[in-house]
Amino acid sequence: MNADLQKVEDFLVHEARLLDARDWAAWDALFTPDGIYWMPAAPGQTDPLQHVSLIYENALLREIRIRRFADSSAFSLQGGPRGWRIVANARIDAHDAEASTITVSSRLMAAEYQRDRTTRFEAFVTHRLVTEGDSFRIAMKRVELLDCDAARGDINLYL
């Protein structure tokens, strides 16, 4: 598959819509088996293993969080959370045809509503995608919150 920006944008919007619909299983299935979801705790953070991250999840940790979303005894998740996402300014930063990978950057605006409270998120997002047929799978998703180093409460949904 060629690095086609329209196909990449379509994939990113599809991912956002799965998250908006709270279709966690379908969203998780977009990841490669060794895929990582990473939210750094500091601007420009380069190493998730040697520094604290807001979120750093492999397949097992995503599965645990997703199961928790469905758990009626998870008090912190009662009453939601619901959210929406807007993906913008997608751009292909690198394409390695030999490795079948594409690195994409985009901007994200998102809102989370839970228990009469709305929280906004703005982020720079990097996806490392693996081409698979006419689509992609996520090998790594890095969500750099604009205010990642600010004091904030729990982040109860995936961005």
N, C-alpha and C positions, 0 to 999 in steps of 0.2 A: 504494500500500500504506500502510495506517495504521501508526503506530508501536505495534506490538503487542509487549509485553515478552516474551510466551511465544515468539513467532517469533524474536525477537532472541536469547533464551537458547538456543533450539534451534540457531540458527546458530553461536553461540559454542561450544557443546558439540560440534557437528559439526566445527568447525575444530580443536578440541582433539583429537578422536578421529583426525582425519587426521594430525595431528602425532604422536600416540601410535603410530599404525600406520606411521609413517615414509613416508607416501604424499606425498612432497614435491611431485610434479607436480600432484596434485589440490589440495593446499593452496595452491600457488602460483597455480593457476587461480582461486582465490577472490578474488584481487586485481584491481582495475581495471588497465588497461594502464599507467597512471601511478601506481599504488599504491606506497606507501612503508611499509617496516618500520623502526621507529626505537626504539632503546634508548639513552636519555640516559645520560651519564656522571656527572651531578650532580643532586641533588634540585632540582626546580623548573626545570630547564633549559628555556628557551623557544625556543631557536634552534639547530637541528641543523647549520646551515651555518657559523655564526660560532664554534662551540664544538665541542670534541671530543665524540664520541658513542662508546658501546661498539659499537653497530651502527647504521648508517644506510644502508639498501639500497633501491634502486629495482629495477625488473624485471630489468635486466641483472645487477646484483650478486647478486640472489637466484638467478638462473639459474646464475651461476658457483659460488655456494656449494652449490646443489643438485647440480650436476655433480660437485663435489668429494666430496659424501657418497657417491657411487657409485664413486669412483676408488680402486681397490685400492692405488695407490701413495701415497695420502695417509696417511702414517704416523700423524699425530695423530688420525685418525678410525678407526684399526684397533681392533677389539674393541668396536664400538658407534658412536656413543652410542645408548643406548636411554633412553626417558623416558616419563613420564606427567604429565598435567596435570589439575588440578581447577579449574574455573571457578566462582566464587561471587559472590554479591551484585551481580548485573548490574542496571543501572539505566539508563534512557534519560535522558540529560542534556539533549538538545536534539533537536528534530525540525523540519526545514525541508521542509515538504511541497512548496513551490514548487521547491526545488533537489533534491528526492527524496533527502535525506540525513538520517541519524540519527547522533547522537553518543552512544556508550554507554560507561559505565565499569563495570569489574568488578575483582574480585580474583582473583589466580592463585596457586596453589601448584603447584610442579612439582618433579620429581626427575629427575636425569640419572644414569645408570649407565654407567661406562666403565672398563674395566681394573681391576676390583675396587675401584672408588671410586664412592660416591654423593654427589652434590652437590645440595643443596636450593636452590630459588629461591622467593622470595615477591615478588609484584609488584602494582602498581596498573596496570591496563591500560585504555587508551582506544582504542576503535575508531571511526573515522568510516566509516560504511557508506553505500553508495549502494543505494537500492532498485532491484531488477531483477526485474520480475514478482512472484512470490510469495517471492522470496529477496533476498539481498543480495550485494554485492561489497565488498571492503575497499579503501577509498581511502587509509586511513592506519591503521596499528596502532602505537601507542606503548606500550612495555613499560617502566615505571619500576620497576626493581628496588628493593626496600626498602633494600638495602645497596649501591646502585649506585656509591657513592664508596669502598667498601671494596676492599682489595687482593684480587684473585681471579685464578684461572687462566683459561684459555681457556673461552669459552662455545661449546660445539660443537653445540648444537642450537637450533632456534627455540623460543621460548616463546610 
